[in-house]
Amino acid sequence: MLGRKKFLGIGVLILISLFFIPMMVFPAEKKVVRIWHTETEPQSVAGFQQIINDFEKLHPDITIKQEALAWGDLEAKLTAALAAGAPPDASHGQAVTCASFYAKGLLRDQEDIAASIGRDNIWEAVRRQCWHDGKYYGIPHSAATSLLIYRKDIFKAKGLKPPETWDEFIKVAEAMMERDKDGRVTRYGLSLPGVGLFINIAVGELTKANSGRLFDLKTGRPLFTSKEVIEVLDFYKKLSATVLPPGWLGHGYLDTFANLATGKAAILYQGYGRGAGYIERYAAKDMANPDHFGVLVKPRGPSGKETAAQIDAEPWMIFKNAKYPEEAAMFLKFFFKEENYIKYLHTVPIHLLPTLKSVRTNPAYQANEMVRRWKEWQDMQYRYFDTGQAKPTLIIDWDDLKLPFGLEILGSGIVPDMVTDAVRGMPSAQAAAKAQARAEELITKLGHKRW
């Protein structure tokens, strides 16, 4: 048996333990903030991680976990995550995505982030990407537009003139094709991506360049059977029959840049500033420069009065029902600090143009050698922005973002199927009527029918 003193000693220790253990401080569990974005190039992922590392040093209780997703994968994954009740805390998204999520009440407003950046410092050309009822619900991570990229050396050698209309464009693309002695095509006039997202992008852009609309603004009813949209389908048919390579519908976004850089195609209609980086990597060293690869103003359609381009400027969205929306907002304020933001923009210099006006004039931003070298490409993008000719995917007029079903149309495959049907031989009017019926049915099921 234990002695009385030993027994009392053990009892005292037990009492002390019971009193002090609840008061002991254990390390708090770190907050893991999940951020999804669309900048998948390795240097962008690394640059974004460096900003994350610097933020985490200042906030040791927070871990930022980034995930880089391809453009074509983001919206589907976001929709699935929201349906499962597990959205990321912040994410990129198309303007139509932001409009849809705002209409569903899913987004935290970003008025505090806009205030920290300076509302007047946000470039007017991209302010409305995710602006609803007088508030910011998303601020674009960068700004860019689509570009018509062409082989400048071939164009000059053949004495060609910049095309102003779609018919003139086809003639230029045909003139830039090359055949071997047996008549086989060795260089096609044009390369286009045939994947769904990029067909959605092109149809919106081409419809605007043809003075058409995709939806009636008052009723939301699709206008796919309009003359202007049918002319877009006819244009696709002509391109496919004359200057595009066989099997182009199976070509991805990066395939088209490879085709241009390696001499398999002379023109990209859906080029982007990041193409300068691909050209420097993959074209022959003596050709990987702006003397061989230039940009032209895009042509207008037969019913059009001026050209159009697509805005690639995904806004950051914060999901208010995510686990750590406030911490995500803290990180985005840090991300937009000029010293951090410039490092991010310089990971893809000609494509990631500044959302902030102050950064455009910042000597540290302008000092980038690639920005200087490919200035012609940058200036063309600013031209589209400054003339108001650039709009987001599927958007003809900014007020189209008041329609709450753009995301569902984007993800439905209706527009890409319409183009595919036309290219594969269905009469354009029939392909348009089929798409019209499908779109009307979808909008009705979503409860947004107003016609």
Secondary structure, DSSP 8 states (H G I E B T S, - for coil): ---HHHHHHHHHHHHHHHHHGGG-------EEEEEEES--SHHHHHHHHHHHHHHHHH-TTEEEEEEE--HHHHHHHHHHHHHTT---SEE---HHHHHHHHHTT-B---HHHHHHH-GGGB-GGGGGGGEETTEES-EES-B-B-EEEEEHHHHHHTT-----BHHHHHHHHHHT-EE-TTS-EEEBS-B---SHHHHHHHHHHHHHHTT--SB-TTT--B-TTSHHHHHHHHHHHHHHHHTS-TTGGG--HHHHHHHHHTTSBSEEEEE-TTHHHHHHHHS-TTT-STTTEEEE---B-TT-SS--EEB---EEEEBTTSS-HHHHHHHHHHHTSHHHHHHHHTTSTTTSB-SBHHHHT-HHHHT-HHHHHTHHHHHHHHHHHHHT-EE-TT-SSGGGGGSTTHHHHHHH-HHHHHHHHHHTT--HHHHHHHHHHHHHHHHHHTT----
